[in-house]
Amino acid sequence: QVQLVESGGGLVEPGGSLRLSCTASGSIFSINAMGWYRQAPGKQRELVARITTGGSTNYADSLKGRFTISRDNAKNTGYLQMNTLKPEDTAVYYCNADVVVWSGRKGYWGQGTQVTVSS
């Protein structure tokens, strides 16, 4: 069984910063790509950023320059640094990981962490 646990969400004023963390635990052989997605009320879940084991990244075009994804492979943890936050960044942020377990590769999701940008 694999679990992804996110943390770091909360309420922040426009222009502020937050750092989200996502830690994977359980019977993990290795983790391939890790990613962050978000879902605002009434909208579909959308990709924020993804990072491979080797550190290659891709971002939603609208977020380049403000958000930075990183990971610590030794800790099975991924991070999302969010700067210059805007009200439209308000959403539930979900971690996703492509995990190698005993039975093969599986995708896992965290429970989500709320990010609210408001004055």
C-alpha positions as CSV (number, residue, x, y, z in Angstrom):
1,Q,0.0,0.0,0.0
2,V,1.3,3.5,-0.9
3,Q,0.2,6.8,0.5
4,L,0.9,10.3,-0.6
5,V,0.5,12.9,2.1
6,E,0.5,16.6,1.1
7,S,1.2,19.5,3.5
8,G,1.8,23.2,3.3
9,G,-1.4,24.6,2.1
10,G,-3.3,27.5,3.8
11,L,-4.4,31.0,3.5
12,V,-2.1,33.6,2.0
13,E,-2.4,37.2,0.8
14,P,-2.0,38.1,-2.8
15,G,1.7,38.3,-3.6
16,G,2.7,35.9,-0.9
17,S,4.3,32.5,-1.1
18,L,3.7,29.0,0.0
19,R,5.6,25.7,-0.3
20,L,3.8,22.5,-0.6
21,S,5.3,19.1,0.2
22,C,4.2,15.6,-0.8
23,T,5.7,12.6,0.8
24,A,5.2,9.1,-0.4
25,S,5.3,6.1,2.0
26,G,4.7,2.4,1.9
27,S,6.0,-0.5,-0.2
28,I,7.8,1.6,-2.7
29,F,10.5,0.3,-5.0
30,S,11.0,3.6,-6.8
31,I,9.1,6.7,-7.9
32,N,9.2,7.8,-11.5
33,A,7.5,11.2,-12.2
34,M,5.9,13.2,-9.5
35,G,3.5,16.0,-10.2
36,W,1.2,18.6,-8.8
37,Y,-2.3,19.3,-10.1
38,R,-5.0,21.7,-8.9
39,Q,-8.7,21.9,-9.0
40,A,-10.6,25.1,-8.5
41,P,-14.3,25.2,-7.6
42,G,-16.4,24.4,-10.7
43,K,-13.3,23.7,-12.9
44,Q,-11.5,20.6,-14.1
45,R,-8.4,19.3,-12.4
46,E,-5.4,20.8,-14.3
47,L,-1.7,20.1,-14.4
48,V,0.5,22.5,-12.5
49,A,3.9,20.9,-12.9
50,R,5.7,17.6,-13.2
51,I,9.2,16.4,-12.5
52,T,11.0,13.2,-13.5
53,T,13.4,11.2,-11.4
54,G,16.3,12.9,-13.1
55,G,14.9,16.3,-12.5
56,S,13.4,17.2,-15.8
57,T,10.4,19.5,-15.4
58,N,7.4,20.8,-17.2
59,Y,5.0,23.5,-16.2
60,A,1.6,24.8,-17.2
61,D,2.5,27.7,-19.4
62,S,0.6,30.2,-17.3
63,L,2.6,29.3,-14.2
64,K,6.1,29.4,-15.5
65,G,8.3,31.8,-13.6
66,R,6.1,31.8,-10.4
67,F,6.0,28.1,-9.5
68,T,8.9,25.8,-9.0
69,I,8.7,22.0,-8.7
70,S,11.5,20.0,-7.1
71,R,12.0,16.7,-5.3
72,D,14.2,14.8,-2.9
73,N,14.5,11.3,-4.1
74,A,16.1,10.0,-0.9
75,K,13.1,11.2,1.1
76,N,10.4,10.2,-1.5
77,T,9.2,13.8,-1.3
78,G,8.2,16.4,-3.9
79,Y,7.8,20.1,-3.4
80,L,6.0,22.9,-5.1
81,Q,7.3,26.4,-4.3
82,M,4.6,29.0,-5.2
83,N,5.6,32.6,-5.4
84,T,3.7,35.8,-6.2
85,L,0.4,34.1,-5.6
86,K,-2.8,35.4,-7.1
87,P,-6.4,34.9,-6.2
88,E,-6.9,32.8,-9.2
89,D,-4.4,30.3,-7.8
90,T,-6.9,29.4,-5.2
91,A,-7.7,25.7,-5.5
92,V,-7.2,22.3,-4.0
93,Y,-3.7,21.1,-4.9
94,Y,-3.1,17.4,-5.4
95,C,0.1,15.4,-5.6
96,N,0.5,12.6,-8.0
97,A,3.2,10.0,-8.3
98,D,4.0,7.2,-10.7
99,V,5.2,4.6,-8.3
100,V,6.9,1.2,-8.9
101,V,5.5,-1.4,-6.5
102,W,5.9,-5.1,-6.3
103,S,3.1,-5.6,-8.8
104,G,4.3,-3.1,-11.3
105,R,3.8,0.7,-11.9
106,K,0.8,2.5,-10.5
107,G,-0.3,6.1,-10.2
108,Y,-1.3,7.4,-6.8
109,W,-2.9,10.6,-5.6
110,G,-2.7,12.5,-2.4
111,Q,-5.8,13.7,-0.6
112,G,-5.3,17.3,-1.6
113,T,-4.4,20.5,0.3
114,Q,-6.3,23.7,0.1
115,V,-4.6,26.9,-1.0
116,T,-6.6,30.1,-0.7
117,V,-5.2,33.4,-1.9
118,S,-7.2,36.3,-0.5
119,S,-6.8,39.6,1.3
